[in-house]
Amino acid sequence: MNAKRRGSDPRDPCLFVGCGNIPTGRKPYCIEHLDRIPGAADLMREVERREAEIARAALGQWRHIDTAGSVAEEILDLLRAEGPLRVTTILSKIVFDVDGEEQRRTLVLGYCRALGLAVEAGRDDRGHRFEVVSPPVQERRAS
Ligand SMILES: [Zn+2]
């Protein structure tokens, strides 16, 4: 009953061998060794994989897109929640770390194409081009 549990004392040093830093907030590792937390390596690999996929999609390489990945899932979730959306609206709601308006447009259109989503092109009153993306078709059927 009285066994001392890890984390019960905020002054316990970092669990990394040879590190004497005191972690903040009762964490088992200090800020320098946070990547030792179980699952952290997987998380970082996922972030790297996602960034690489986004970079390829922005270059128009939409065949490299993982339609079951986290980016595709975010776009689908947004369309399911809000209905048909302009590409510019999608870009205002999901932030991609990609430079250039045209690259970001290519990125979203690439995901839409890979996901088989319907995209309709149009022009507004001032002649500006826009695209409207529809939610997944198979989910619109009546139950
Ligand atoms: Zn440490």
py3Dmol code that shows the C-alpha trace and the ligand (Angstrom):
import py3Dmol

protein = """\
ATOM      1  CA  MET A   1       0.000   0.000   0.000  1.00  0.00           C
ATOM      2  CA  ASN A   2       2.888   2.267   0.714  1.00  0.00           C
ATOM      3  CA  ALA A   3       4.987   1.368  -2.327  1.00  0.00           C
ATOM      4  CA  LYS A   4       6.275   4.521  -3.931  1.00  0.00           C
ATOM      5  CA  ARG A   5       4.897   4.936  -7.427  1.00  0.00           C
ATOM      6  CA  ARG A   6       6.738   6.452 -10.319  1.00  0.00           C
ATOM      7  CA  GLY A   7       5.664  10.058 -10.751  1.00  0.00           C
ATOM      8  CA  SER A   8       4.418  10.478  -7.228  1.00  0.00           C
ATOM      9  CA  ASP A   9       7.343  12.725  -6.426  1.00  0.00           C
ATOM     10  CA  PRO A  10       7.694  15.713  -8.784  1.00  0.00           C
ATOM     11  CA  ARG A  11      11.437  15.823  -8.046  1.00  0.00           C
ATOM     12  CA  ASP A  12      12.159  12.375  -9.548  1.00  0.00           C
ATOM     13  CA  PRO A  13      14.781  12.706 -12.301  1.00  0.00           C
ATOM     14  CA  CYS A  14      14.269  11.767 -15.941  1.00  0.00           C
ATOM     15  CA  LEU A  15      14.142   7.979 -16.524  1.00  0.00           C
ATOM     16  CA  PHE A  16      16.704   8.192 -19.358  1.00  0.00           C
ATOM     17  CA  VAL A  17      19.917   6.567 -18.097  1.00  0.00           C
ATOM     18  CA  GLY A  18      22.484   9.152 -17.112  1.00  0.00           C
ATOM     19  CA  CYS A  19      20.110  12.115 -17.426  1.00  0.00           C
ATOM     20  CA  GLY A  20      19.697  14.087 -14.233  1.00  0.00           C
ATOM     21  CA  ASN A  21      17.122  16.594 -15.500  1.00  0.00           C
ATOM     22  CA  ILE A  22      13.926  16.999 -13.507  1.00  0.00           C
ATOM     23  CA  PRO A  23      10.901  16.612 -15.813  1.00  0.00           C
ATOM     24  CA  THR A  24       8.073  19.120 -15.535  1.00  0.00           C
ATOM     25  CA  GLY A  25       4.519  18.159 -14.685  1.00  0.00           C
ATOM     26  CA  ARG A  26       5.408  14.738 -13.217  1.00  0.00           C
ATOM     27  CA  LYS A  27       6.329  13.337 -16.633  1.00  0.00           C
ATOM     28  CA  PRO A  28       8.646  10.307 -16.638  1.00  0.00           C
ATOM     29  CA  TYR A  29      11.101  11.975 -19.064  1.00  0.00           C
ATOM     30  CA  CYS A  30      12.522  15.471 -19.393  1.00  0.00           C
ATOM     31  CA  ILE A  31      11.892  17.610 -22.496  1.00  0.00           C
ATOM     32  CA  GLU A  32      15.102  16.333 -24.128  1.00  0.00           C
ATOM     33  CA  HIS A  33      14.024  12.714 -23.793  1.00  0.00           C
ATOM     34  CA  LEU A  34      10.289  12.987 -24.461  1.00  0.00           C
ATOM     35  CA  ASP A  35      10.778  10.780 -27.526  1.00  0.00           C
ATOM     36  CA  ARG A  36      11.452   7.864 -25.125  1.00  0.00           C
ATOM     37  CA  ILE A  37       7.802   7.800 -24.111  1.00  0.00           C
ATOM     38  CA  PRO A  38       6.182   4.630 -25.508  1.00  0.00           C
ATOM     39  CA  GLY A  39       4.346   5.478 -28.744  1.00  0.00           C
ATOM     40  CA  ALA A  40       6.295   8.687 -29.379  1.00  0.00           C
ATOM     41  CA  ALA A  41       8.405   7.126 -32.145  1.00  0.00           C
ATOM     42  CA  ASP A  42       5.267   5.836 -33.900  1.00  0.00           C
ATOM     43  CA  LEU A  43       3.698   9.265 -33.633  1.00  0.00           C
ATOM     44  CA  MET A  44       6.749  10.959 -35.130  1.00  0.00           C
ATOM     45  CA  ARG A  45       6.888   8.436 -37.970  1.00  0.00           C
ATOM     46  CA  GLU A  46       3.212   9.162 -38.699  1.00  0.00           C
ATOM     47  CA  VAL A  47       3.878  12.925 -38.733  1.00  0.00           C
ATOM     48  CA  GLU A  48       6.812  12.446 -41.129  1.00  0.00           C
ATOM     49  CA  ARG A  49       4.787  10.154 -43.376  1.00  0.00           C
ATOM     50  CA  ARG A  50       1.950  12.673 -43.437  1.00  0.00           C
ATOM     51  CA  GLU A  51       4.275  15.580 -44.285  1.00  0.00           C
ATOM     52  CA  ALA A  52       5.877  13.625 -47.116  1.00  0.00           C
ATOM     53  CA  GLU A  53       2.453  12.721 -48.507  1.00  0.00           C
ATOM     54  CA  ILE A  54       1.294  16.359 -48.366  1.00  0.00           C
ATOM     55  CA  ALA A  55       4.456  17.505 -50.147  1.00  0.00           C
ATOM     56  CA  ARG A  56       3.892  14.989 -52.970  1.00  0.00           C
ATOM     57  CA  ALA A  57       0.200  15.886 -53.247  1.00  0.00           C
ATOM     58  CA  ALA A  58       1.069  19.597 -53.535  1.00  0.00           C
ATOM     59  CA  LEU A  59       3.257  18.709 -56.531  1.00  0.00           C
ATOM     60  CA  GLY A  60       0.296  17.028 -58.207  1.00  0.00           C
ATOM     61  CA  GLN A  61       1.472  13.472 -57.481  1.00  0.00           C
ATOM     62  CA  TRP A  62      -1.971  12.424 -56.342  1.00  0.00           C
ATOM     63  CA  ARG A  63      -1.350   8.713 -57.010  1.00  0.00           C
ATOM     64  CA  HIS A  64       0.896   8.707 -53.922  1.00  0.00           C
ATOM     65  CA  ILE A  65      -1.988   9.796 -51.725  1.00  0.00           C
ATOM     66  CA  ASP A  66      -3.083   7.401 -48.985  1.00  0.00           C
ATOM     67  CA  THR A  67      -6.884   7.493 -49.159  1.00  0.00           C
ATOM     68  CA  ALA A  68      -7.049   5.818 -45.729  1.00  0.00           C
ATOM     69  CA  GLY A  69      -4.582   8.283 -44.182  1.00  0.00           C
ATOM     70  CA  SER A  70      -5.181  11.063 -41.702  1.00  0.00           C
ATOM     71  CA  VAL A  71      -5.258  13.905 -44.272  1.00  0.00           C
ATOM     72  CA  ALA A  72      -7.890  12.140 -46.396  1.00  0.00           C
ATOM     73  CA  GLU A  73      -9.869  11.443 -43.241  1.00  0.00           C
ATOM     74  CA  GLU A  74      -9.837  15.137 -42.267  1.00  0.00           C
ATOM     75  CA  ILE A  75     -11.098  16.232 -45.678  1.00  0.00           C
ATOM     76  CA  LEU A  76     -13.848  13.585 -45.667  1.00  0.00           C
ATOM     77  CA  ASP A  77     -14.911  14.491 -42.128  1.00  0.00           C
ATOM     78  CA  LEU A  78     -15.165  18.155 -43.105  1.00  0.00           C
ATOM     79  CA  LEU A  79     -17.285  17.391 -46.190  1.00  0.00           C
ATOM     80  CA  ARG A  80     -19.532  15.022 -44.239  1.00  0.00           C
ATOM     81  CA  ALA A  81     -20.104  17.696 -41.615  1.00  0.00           C
ATOM     82  CA  GLU A  82     -20.579  20.680 -43.913  1.00  0.00           C
ATOM     83  CA  GLY A  83     -21.731  19.344 -47.305  1.00  0.00           C
ATOM     84  CA  PRO A  84     -20.306  20.589 -50.621  1.00  0.00           C
ATOM     85  CA  LEU A  85     -17.461  23.067 -50.103  1.00  0.00           C
ATOM     86  CA  ARG A  86     -15.282  25.266 -52.246  1.00  0.00           C
ATOM     87  CA  VAL A  87     -11.604  24.298 -52.328  1.00  0.00           C
ATOM     88  CA  THR A  88     -10.785  27.690 -50.815  1.00  0.00           C
ATOM     89  CA  THR A  89     -13.140  26.941 -47.908  1.00  0.00           C
ATOM     90  CA  ILE A  90     -11.470  23.567 -47.302  1.00  0.00           C
ATOM     91  CA  LEU A  91      -8.101  25.349 -47.276  1.00  0.00           C
ATOM     92  CA  SER A  92      -9.400  27.867 -44.736  1.00  0.00           C
ATOM     93  CA  LYS A  93     -10.504  25.056 -42.400  1.00  0.00           C
ATOM     94  CA  ILE A  94      -7.630  22.578 -42.746  1.00  0.00           C
ATOM     95  CA  VAL A  95      -4.186  24.118 -42.486  1.00  0.00           C
ATOM     96  CA  PHE A  96      -1.489  22.618 -44.712  1.00  0.00           C
ATOM     97  CA  ASP A  97       2.108  23.677 -44.332  1.00  0.00           C
ATOM     98  CA  VAL A  98       2.581  24.234 -48.063  1.00  0.00           C
ATOM     99  CA  ASP A  99       3.737  27.432 -49.770  1.00  0.00           C
ATOM    100  CA  GLY A 100       1.806  28.880 -52.680  1.00  0.00           C
ATOM    101  CA  GLU A 101      -1.899  29.279 -53.416  1.00  0.00           C
ATOM    102  CA  GLU A 102      -1.695  27.128 -56.536  1.00  0.00           C
ATOM    103  CA  GLN A 103       0.188  24.343 -54.697  1.00  0.00           C
ATOM    104  CA  ARG A 104      -2.451  24.287 -51.945  1.00  0.00           C
ATOM    105  CA  ARG A 105      -5.221  24.156 -54.564  1.00  0.00           C
ATOM    106  CA  THR A 106      -3.417  21.287 -56.344  1.00  0.00           C
ATOM    107  CA  LEU A 107      -3.060  19.542 -52.982  1.00  0.00           C
ATOM    108  CA  VAL A 108      -6.786  19.605 -52.172  1.00  0.00           C
ATOM    109  CA  LEU A 109      -7.813  18.698 -55.736  1.00  0.00           C
ATOM    110  CA  GLY A 110      -5.339  15.796 -55.619  1.00  0.00           C
ATOM    111  CA  TYR A 111      -6.950  14.386 -52.484  1.00  0.00           C
ATOM    112  CA  CYS A 112     -10.421  14.860 -53.990  1.00  0.00           C
ATOM    113  CA  ARG A 113      -9.332  13.028 -57.124  1.00  0.00           C
ATOM    114  CA  ALA A 114      -7.703  10.193 -55.175  1.00  0.00           C
ATOM    115  CA  LEU A 115     -10.847   9.884 -53.040  1.00  0.00           C
ATOM    116  CA  GLY A 116     -13.120   9.872 -56.090  1.00  0.00           C
ATOM    117  CA  LEU A 117     -15.011  12.980 -54.960  1.00  0.00           C
ATOM    118  CA  ALA A 118     -17.015  14.994 -57.478  1.00  0.00           C
ATOM    119  CA  VAL A 119     -15.495  18.411 -58.210  1.00  0.00           C
ATOM    120  CA  GLU A 120     -17.467  21.045 -60.131  1.00  0.00           C
ATOM    121  CA  ALA A 121     -15.744  24.064 -61.602  1.00  0.00           C
ATOM    122  CA  GLY A 122     -17.397  27.431 -61.841  1.00  0.00           C
ATOM    123  CA  ARG A 123     -16.746  31.154 -62.090  1.00  0.00           C
ATOM    124  CA  ASP A 124     -17.986  33.804 -59.726  1.00  0.00           C
ATOM    125  CA  ASP A 125     -19.475  37.196 -60.727  1.00  0.00           C
ATOM    126  CA  ARG A 126     -16.012  38.668 -61.129  1.00  0.00           C
ATOM    127  CA  GLY A 127     -14.840  35.839 -63.365  1.00  0.00           C
ATOM    128  CA  HIS A 128     -12.709  34.147 -60.727  1.00  0.00           C
ATOM    129  CA  ARG A 129     -12.402  30.406 -61.080  1.00  0.00           C
ATOM    130  CA  PHE A 130     -13.498  28.199 -58.191  1.00  0.00           C
ATOM    131  CA  GLU A 131     -14.124  24.503 -57.544  1.00  0.00           C
ATOM    132  CA  VAL A 132     -16.825  22.964 -55.380  1.00  0.00           C
ATOM    133  CA  VAL A 133     -16.160  19.533 -53.855  1.00  0.00           C
ATOM    134  CA  SER A 134     -19.052  17.207 -52.997  1.00  0.00           C
ATOM    135  CA  PRO A 135     -19.122  14.777 -50.052  1.00  0.00           C
ATOM    136  CA  PRO A 136     -18.662  11.033 -50.798  1.00  0.00           C
ATOM    137  CA  VAL A 137     -21.543   9.796 -52.992  1.00  0.00           C
ATOM    138  CA  GLN A 138     -22.081   6.407 -51.360  1.00  0.00           C
ATOM    139  CA  GLU A 139     -22.970   8.104 -48.089  1.00  0.00           C
ATOM    140  CA  ARG A 140     -25.825  10.170 -49.549  1.00  0.00           C
ATOM    141  CA  ARG A 141     -28.183   7.202 -50.027  1.00  0.00           C
ATOM    142  CA  ALA A 142     -31.323   7.122 -47.913  1.00  0.00           C
ATOM    143  CA  SER A 143     -31.287   4.573 -45.111  1.00  0.00           C
TER     144      SER A 143
END
"""
ligand_1 = """\
1
ZN
Zn 16.207 13.402 -19.740
"""
view = py3Dmol.view(width=600, height=400)
view.addModel(protein, "pdb")
view.setStyle({"model": 0}, {"cartoon": {"style": "trace"}})
view.addModel(ligand_1, "xyz")
view.setStyle({"model": 1}, {"stick": {}})
view.zoomTo()
view.show()
